[in-house]
Amino acid sequence: MLMERGGAMKYLSLLGVILLLIGSVACSKIRAKPLVPLALESGVQPQAETLTEQGTQAYQAKQFDEAKKYFSQAVAAAPQSGPAHYNHALALHAVGDAEHARQEFMEAANLAPGDKVIWDSPALSPYGDPQSPKKNYKPTIPGTRPGVGSGPR
């Protein structure tokens, strides 16, 4: 009986190691989609399309400052284009300008309400849902006390 128990323990240990290896290999293959610039919608100025192509080439070459410059010019040429704002936001995000990137991601989502790529982008998710109402709050200034009559009654 002791021998059977020892064999069962070895079997269970081996099975556990195999499952652990399978799980780690499976999890390592799950990767986030790469963030890639989008093509502009039809009907925009040819200049905006050219700037977007140049920005996309720079972005793919990891020349993010250069991409930011091209995408910024594309936004100026096509200010109502959601993809133009999205591309600019990607470049801003890549160079570490989080606040401006957030503004551009929000503008892209607002300009392209039906664009699933923009709305479902992992790049946009950290910046919140543009459809949710903004919360108005008054920041508390440290070291101050509430005024008379400001508390509950």
BANUVO-702091 format. One record per residue (C-alpha): chain; residue number from 1; x, z, y. Coordinates in Angstrom, 3 decimals. Each point is the difference from the previous one (the first is absolute). Layout:
% BANUVO-702091
<fike ch="A" i="NUM" east="X" up="Z" north="Y"/>
...
% end
This chain:
% BANUVO-702091
<fike ch="A" i="1" east="0.000" up="0.000" north="0.000"/>
<fike ch="A" i="2" east="2.860" up="0.828" north="2.323"/>
<fike ch="A" i="3" east="1.538" up="-3.390" north="-0.734"/>
<fike ch="A" i="4" east="-3.272" up="-1.771" north="0.787"/>
<fike ch="A" i="5" east="-0.294" up="1.891" north="3.255"/>
<fike ch="A" i="6" east="3.551" up="-0.945" north="1.037"/>
<fike ch="A" i="7" east="-0.662" up="-3.652" north="-0.822"/>
<fike ch="A" i="8" east="-3.205" up="0.036" north="2.017"/>
<fike ch="A" i="9" east="1.820" up="1.512" north="2.986"/>
<fike ch="A" i="10" east="2.668" up="-2.705" north="-0.156"/>
<fike ch="A" i="11" east="-2.696" up="-2.652" north="-0.241"/>
<fike ch="A" i="12" east="-1.897" up="1.410" north="2.993"/>
<fike ch="A" i="13" east="3.201" up="0.311" north="2.022"/>
<fike ch="A" i="14" east="0.930" up="-3.597" north="-0.760"/>
<fike ch="A" i="15" east="-3.514" up="-1.150" north="0.868"/>
<fike ch="A" i="16" east="0.174" up="1.906" north="3.302"/>
<fike ch="A" i="17" east="3.313" up="-1.634" north="0.930"/>
<fike ch="A" i="18" east="-1.358" up="-3.454" north="-0.828"/>
<fike ch="A" i="19" east="-3.113" up="0.551" north="2.123"/>
<fike ch="A" i="20" east="2.126" up="1.287" north="2.856"/>
<fike ch="A" i="21" east="2.202" up="-3.102" north="-0.135"/>
<fike ch="A" i="22" east="-2.991" up="-2.336" north="-0.132"/>
<fike ch="A" i="23" east="-1.594" up="1.775" north="2.959"/>
<fike ch="A" i="24" east="3.134" up="-0.133" north="2.117"/>
<fike ch="A" i="25" east="0.539" up="-3.705" north="-0.706"/>
<fike ch="A" i="26" east="-3.631" up="-0.808" north="0.793"/>
<fike ch="A" i="27" east="0.098" up="1.935" north="3.264"/>
<fike ch="A" i="28" east="3.244" up="-1.599" north="1.102"/>
<fike ch="A" i="29" east="-1.601" up="-3.453" north="-0.122"/>
<fike ch="A" i="30" east="-2.759" up="0.936" north="2.453"/>
<fike ch="A" i="31" east="1.177" up="-1.133" north="3.398"/>
<fike ch="A" i="32" east="-1.664" up="-0.239" north="3.350"/>
<fike ch="A" i="33" east="-0.720" up="-3.471" north="1.240"/>
<fike ch="A" i="34" east="2.702" up="-1.224" north="2.325"/>
<fike ch="A" i="35" east="-1.054" up="-0.206" north="3.612"/>
<fike ch="A" i="36" east="0.072" up="-3.619" north="1.065"/>
<fike ch="A" i="37" east="-1.035" up="-1.626" north="3.252"/>
<fike ch="A" i="38" east="-3.249" up="-1.941" north="-0.012"/>
<fike ch="A" i="39" east="-0.663" up="-3.579" north="1.028"/>
<fike ch="A" i="40" east="-2.120" up="-0.329" north="3.114"/>
<fike ch="A" i="41" east="-3.574" up="-1.149" north="-0.242"/>
<fike ch="A" i="42" east="-0.799" up="-3.631" north="0.753"/>
<fike ch="A" i="43" east="-0.690" up="-0.958" north="3.581"/>
<fike ch="A" i="44" east="2.788" up="1.967" north="1.669"/>
<fike ch="A" i="45" east="2.495" up="-1.677" north="2.289"/>
<fike ch="A" i="46" east="2.753" up="-1.907" north="-1.813"/>
<fike ch="A" i="47" east="2.546" up="2.048" north="1.959"/>
<fike ch="A" i="48" east="-1.380" up="3.197" north="-1.569"/>
<fike ch="A" i="49" east="0.284" up="-1.531" north="-3.469"/>
<fike ch="A" i="50" east="3.605" up="-1.046" north="0.629"/>
<fike ch="A" i="51" east="0.905" up="3.458" north="1.303"/>
<fike ch="A" i="52" east="-1.670" up="1.577" north="-3.033"/>
<fike ch="A" i="53" east="1.981" up="-2.214" north="-2.370"/>
<fike ch="A" i="54" east="3.237" up="0.938" north="1.768"/>
<fike ch="A" i="55" east="-0.957" up="3.668" north="-0.061"/>
<fike ch="A" i="56" east="-0.850" up="-0.195" north="-3.691"/>
<fike ch="A" i="57" east="3.382" up="-1.541" north="-0.796"/>
<fike ch="A" i="58" east="1.768" up="2.731" north="1.970"/>
<fike ch="A" i="59" east="-2.125" up="2.717" north="-1.643"/>
<fike ch="A" i="60" east="0.739" up="-1.297" north="-3.491"/>
<fike ch="A" i="61" east="3.706" up="-0.080" north="0.881"/>
<fike ch="A" i="62" east="-0.360" up="3.671" north="1.045"/>
<fike ch="A" i="63" east="0.848" up="-0.879" north="3.609"/>
<fike ch="A" i="64" east="-2.756" up="2.238" north="1.279"/>
<fike ch="A" i="65" east="0.991" up="0.071" north="3.682"/>
<fike ch="A" i="66" east="-0.047" up="-3.792" north="0.037"/>
<fike ch="A" i="67" east="-3.330" up="-0.041" north="-1.858"/>
<fike ch="A" i="68" east="-1.438" up="2.471" north="2.506"/>
<fike ch="A" i="69" east="0.958" up="-2.322" north="2.852"/>
<fike ch="A" i="70" east="-1.655" up="-3.035" north="-1.602"/>
<fike ch="A" i="71" east="-3.125" up="1.887" north="-1.033"/>
<fike ch="A" i="72" east="-0.341" up="1.502" north="3.471"/>
<fike ch="A" i="73" east="0.072" up="-3.506" north="1.464"/>
<fike ch="A" i="74" east="-2.551" up="-1.138" north="-2.601"/>
<fike ch="A" i="75" east="-2.328" up="2.821" north="1.102"/>
<fike ch="A" i="76" east="0.402" up="-1.134" north="3.611"/>
<fike ch="A" i="77" east="-0.871" up="-3.568" north="-1.036"/>
<fike ch="A" i="78" east="-2.945" up="1.069" north="-2.200"/>
<fike ch="A" i="79" east="-1.213" up="3.399" north="1.263"/>
<fike ch="A" i="80" east="-3.289" up="-0.184" north="-1.937"/>
<fike ch="A" i="81" east="1.716" up="-0.584" north="-3.351"/>
<fike ch="A" i="82" east="-0.167" up="2.918" north="-2.416"/>
<fike ch="A" i="83" east="2.805" up="-1.374" north="-2.189"/>
<fike ch="A" i="84" east="2.250" up="-0.409" north="3.071"/>
<fike ch="A" i="85" east="-0.450" up="3.683" north="0.866"/>
<fike ch="A" i="86" east="0.467" up="0.972" north="-3.652"/>
<fike ch="A" i="87" east="3.290" up="-1.902" north="-0.217"/>
<fike ch="A" i="88" east="1.217" up="1.585" north="3.218"/>
<fike ch="A" i="89" east="-0.945" up="3.413" north="-1.399"/>
<fike ch="A" i="90" east="1.984" up="-0.664" north="-3.186"/>
<fike ch="A" i="91" east="3.113" up="-0.766" north="2.029"/>
<fike ch="A" i="92" east="-0.527" up="3.007" north="2.277"/>
<fike ch="A" i="93" east="-0.428" up="2.190" north="-3.056"/>
<fike ch="A" i="94" east="3.175" up="-1.435" north="-1.537"/>
<fike ch="A" i="95" east="2.076" up="0.863" north="3.090"/>
<fike ch="A" i="96" east="-1.439" up="3.524" north="0.107"/>
<fike ch="A" i="97" east="-2.350" up="-0.317" north="2.979"/>
<fike ch="A" i="98" east="-2.849" up="1.850" north="-1.701"/>
<fike ch="A" i="99" east="-2.208" up="0.563" north="3.051"/>
<fike ch="A" i="100" east="-0.055" up="-3.638" north="1.092"/>
<fike ch="A" i="101" east="-0.374" up="-1.079" north="-3.630"/>
<fike ch="A" i="102" east="-3.068" up="2.240" north="-0.309"/>
<fike ch="A" i="103" east="-1.553" up="-1.568" north="3.089"/>
<fike ch="A" i="104" east="0.642" up="-3.512" north="-1.300"/>
<fike ch="A" i="105" east="-1.325" up="0.796" north="-3.488"/>
<fike ch="A" i="106" east="-3.187" up="1.364" north="1.567"/>
<fike ch="A" i="107" east="-0.354" up="-3.040" north="2.239"/>
<fike ch="A" i="108" east="0.501" up="-2.294" north="-3.007"/>
<fike ch="A" i="109" east="-2.708" up="1.811" north="-1.947"/>
<fike ch="A" i="110" east="-2.388" up="-0.102" north="2.955"/>
<fike ch="A" i="111" east="0.578" up="-3.716" north="0.585"/>
<fike ch="A" i="112" east="-0.342" up="-0.896" north="-3.681"/>
<fike ch="A" i="113" east="-2.854" up="2.138" north="-1.333"/>
<fike ch="A" i="114" east="-0.480" up="-2.149" north="-3.103"/>
<fike ch="A" i="115" east="3.669" up="-0.499" north="-0.867"/>
<fike ch="A" i="116" east="0.451" up="1.901" north="-3.242"/>
<fike ch="A" i="117" east="3.789" up="-0.435" north="0.022"/>
<fike ch="A" i="118" east="0.293" up="1.729" north="3.371"/>
<fike ch="A" i="119" east="-2.528" up="2.737" north="-0.739"/>
<fike ch="A" i="120" east="1.312" up="0.785" north="-3.483"/>
<fike ch="A" i="121" east="3.632" up="-0.182" north="0.989"/>
<fike ch="A" i="122" east="2.126" up="2.981" north="-0.958"/>
<fike ch="A" i="123" east="1.621" up="-0.415" north="3.395"/>
<fike ch="A" i="124" east="-3.286" up="0.777" north="1.756"/>
<fike ch="A" i="125" east="-1.136" up="2.946" north="-2.117"/>
<fike ch="A" i="126" east="2.268" up="2.638" north="1.614"/>
<fike ch="A" i="127" east="-1.507" up="-0.802" north="3.383"/>
<fike ch="A" i="128" east="-3.600" up="0.817" north="-0.798"/>
<fike ch="A" i="129" east="-3.248" up="-1.894" north="-0.067"/>
<fike ch="A" i="130" east="-0.743" up="-1.866" north="3.237"/>
<fike ch="A" i="131" east="-3.726" up="0.278" north="-0.781"/>
<fike ch="A" i="132" east="0.006" up="3.794" north="0.016"/>
<fike ch="A" i="133" east="-0.993" up="1.594" north="3.284"/>
<fike ch="A" i="134" east="2.796" up="1.446" north="2.057"/>
<fike ch="A" i="135" east="-0.023" up="3.738" north="0.270"/>
<fike ch="A" i="136" east="0.091" up="1.379" north="3.489"/>
<fike ch="A" i="137" east="1.721" up="3.289" north="0.264"/>
<fike ch="A" i="138" east="1.649" up="2.028" north="2.686"/>
<fike ch="A" i="139" east="3.462" up="1.092" north="-0.976"/>
<fike ch="A" i="140" east="0.661" up="3.673" north="0.420"/>
<fike ch="A" i="141" east="2.828" up="0.763" north="2.349"/>
<fike ch="A" i="142" east="2.213" up="2.667" north="-1.535"/>
<fike ch="A" i="143" east="0.082" up="3.230" north="1.962"/>
<fike ch="A" i="144" east="-3.366" up="-0.478" north="1.696"/>
<fike ch="A" i="145" east="-3.164" up="1.961" north="-0.511"/>
<fike ch="A" i="146" east="-3.517" up="-1.326" north="-0.026"/>
<fike ch="A" i="147" east="-1.816" up="0.325" north="3.302"/>
<fike ch="A" i="148" east="-2.944" up="2.277" north="0.690"/>
<fike ch="A" i="149" east="-3.120" up="-1.244" north="-1.701"/>
<fike ch="A" i="150" east="1.840" up="-2.401" north="-2.284"/>
<fike ch="A" i="151" east="-0.625" up="1.975" north="-3.170"/>
<fike ch="A" i="152" east="-3.084" up="0.173" north="-2.200"/>
<fike ch="A" i="153" east="-3.104" up="1.599" north="1.466"/>
% end
